[in-house]
Amino acid sequence: MKPVTVAATVAKPPPEVFEFLDVLPNHQGFLDHYLTDWEFSGPQRGVGAKARARANAIGSQDHFEFEVKEAEPPRRIVEQGVSAGGKRKTRGTYRLEELPDGSTRIEFELAFQQLPRSERLAPFLTRAFVKRVNAKSMRRLAKQLGG
């Protein structure tokens, strides 16, 4: 399945945006509209930082686990995600681009490495849901960063 990409622009320079995104507990503030009951382990920032959260859906017991696998200041952060009891594996990449006015374009791409059968049967539904949820996350992130 094709990756889903969303973006936002904030009036802060890339190093400042990177510093915020590099601290994994900061993600809770812009992802808590669909992920709750957060737990963190490992270092708070950088490679090896880990988080676990539960999908905020009625009756859902699906947990998402994230681990930062790469961090290239101030340009890129890559997270590996596992959910659906290990049946869904994703790779999330934040890319930061400095714009001519000194602001930052934040792009988040979610690539699907493995999906449960039910999601493979209707990829357009999976992509639409992921795009909607991640676009809202980017808007919330931009608001948190003042942009």
N, C-alpha and C positions, 0 to 999 in steps of 0.2 A: 504494500500500500504506500502511496505517496506520502511524504511528510506533510505536516501542517505547520505553517509559519505565520506568526503574528508579530506586530511591531508597535512601538510607541516612541515618542520623542520627548525628552526632558531637557530642561534648561540648566543642566549641570554637565561638567566635563566628564569624559570617560573614566578617569581615575577615581572620581568621587562615586560614580555609579557602580563601578567595579567593587569598590570597598564595601558598598552596601550589599550587593548581590553575593559577594564572597562569603558573607556571614550567613550560613544556612538557616539559622533561626529567624532571620529577617524575612524569609520567604513565607512564613506563616501569615504575616500581615496582609499579603496580597493574594494568597491562595486559600484562605480560610472560608471563602464562600462555597467551596466544594470539598475541602479537606479539613477534618477536625481531629481532636484527640492526638495532637502532635507529641512525638517523643524524639529526642535528639541523642546521638551518641558519637563517639570519636571527637576529633577536634571541632571547634565551633566554625572554623573557616578552612577553606582550601581543600586540597585533595585528601580524601579520607573522611570528610564530614558526612554524617549520615542522618537521615530523618525517616520517620515512619508516621503515617497519618491514615485516618480512616475516611472513606468516601462519605460525604454528607448526603446520603440518600435514605429515604424511608426503608427500613429493613435491611440496609446494606451492611455487610460485615467485611466488605472488600477493603483491604489495607494496601497502601502504596508505600513502597520503600524506595528511597533515593540515596545515592551515594555520589559525591563529587569525584570524578575520575580525572579531570584535567582542569587546570586553572592557569591561564596565560594573561597576567595583568598587563595592561588594562583592557584587553580586547575580547577574551573568550573564557567561558566556563562551560564545562560539559558534565552532565549528570546522567548516571545510569539508573533506570527505574525498573522495578519489578512489582507486579500486582496480579490480581486474579489468581491467587494461589500459585504463582510462578508461570502461569500460562500467557501473561502479557509482559513483554519486555520492550522498553523504550529507551531512547537516547535523546535527552533534552540538551540543546545547545543555546546558550545566550551569547550573542555577538554584539559588541558595542562599537559603534562607528562615530567618530567625531565629525560633526557638521561644521561648515564654514563659520557659523556664528558662535562656535564653542559649545553648542548643545550636543546631546548624544542621542543617536538613534539606537534603540534597544530592539534587537530582533531575537525572538525565541522560536526555535524550530524543534518540533517533536517528531522524531523518526520512529517508526514502528518496526521493531526487529522480530517480534513474535506476537501473535494475537490468538485469543481463544477462538475456537471454531465459529461460535455465534457471531463474533465481530468480523471474521473473514467473509461470512456469507452476505453481510450488508455493509461493505466498507464505506459507502457514502454516508450512512447514518453515524458510524464511528467518527469519521472525519468531521462531519457537521457538528456533532456534540463537542469534540475536542477543540475545534476552531472557536466555537462560541464561548466555552469555558476559558480557554487561554486568552482570547481577545479581552474578556472581562478582567482577567488577571493582569494583563498589560495596562489596561486603563487604571486599575487600582494601584499598580506599581507606579505609574506616572504620577498619579495623585499623591501618593506617599512621598515621592521624591520632589514634589512641588512643580511638576511640569505637566 
